[in-house]
Amino acid sequence: MSSIYLVSLIFVGISMLVSMRLKSKFNQYSHIFLASGMSGKEVAERMLKENGIYDVQVTSVQGFLSDHYNPMNKTVNLSPEVYEGRHIAAAAVAAHECGHAVQHATAYTWLMLRSRLVPVVQFSSMMVQWILLAGILLINVFPSLLLVGIGLFAMTTVFSIITLPVEFDASRRALVWLQNTGITTATEFPKAKDALKWAAATYVVAALASLVTLVQYILIFLGGRSRN
């Protein structure tokens, strides 16, 4: 049990470092204004239009780096810094979120799979920690309970892993479009690419943390069975 806490602390530390680096990059590139002078809202609207998507609305939502695409109501939701910003960071983030809208419009396989898993993962997330804790405490008398918890945690791990190709592909679509359309110049493009690289790193760390923790729970279960 102590090893799980130790690994969790290690990945929390790594996650904090990556998050700090992402915020640092966003702050750095938010001070470099686009030669085109376009805002994040304008970048998003143009990318949607040029991909033949006319039923997705671009809106502003509160929160720092709270940007996301909502497939349920077909909205690209941009934080105020991105929605109004006329800098490299805003263009990169806005284009990335529109990348998800393009995925949705083209029925991108990994996005469709992730969307189907959302209800299951929401249920698992509510129950998994309590079931795992109870399963560890009762492993000698009710080992099957821990197995149930492992199954629920596995669903969240699978979701984290499936998220990786979804995020990488959205960034790829964004960068190809930014470069081909000339929204970013030859000197601006590498900076947009760097910003999205650090955004993707947060998902990689989350997936690795979930996978390592899952393996540890499995080892605890196997160890408990061997003692019985």
Sequence and secondary structure as in RCSB ss.txt:
>XXXX:A:sequence
MSSIYLVSLIFVGISMLVSMRLKSKFNQYSHIFLASGMSGKEVAERMLKENGIYDVQVTSVQGFLSDHYNPMNKT
VNLSPEVYEGRHIAAAAVAAHECGHAVQHATAYTWLMLRSRLVPVVQFSSMMVQWILLAGILLINVFPSLLLVGI
GLFAMTTVFSIITLPVEFDASRRALVWLQNTGITTATEFPKAKDALKWAAATYVVAALASLVTLVQYILIFLGGR
SRN
>XXXX:A:secstr
 HHHHHHHHHHHHHHHHHHHHHHHHHHHHTTSB TT   HHHHHHHHHHHTT  S EEEE SSTT  EEETTTTE
EEE HHHHH  BHHHHHHHHHHHHHHHHHHTT HHHHHHHHHHHHHHHHHHHHHHHHHHHHHTTTT HHHHHHHH
HHHHHHHHHHHHHHHHHHHHHHHHHHHHHHHTSS TTTHHHHHHHHHHHHHHHHHHHHHHHHHHHHHHHHHHHHH
HH 
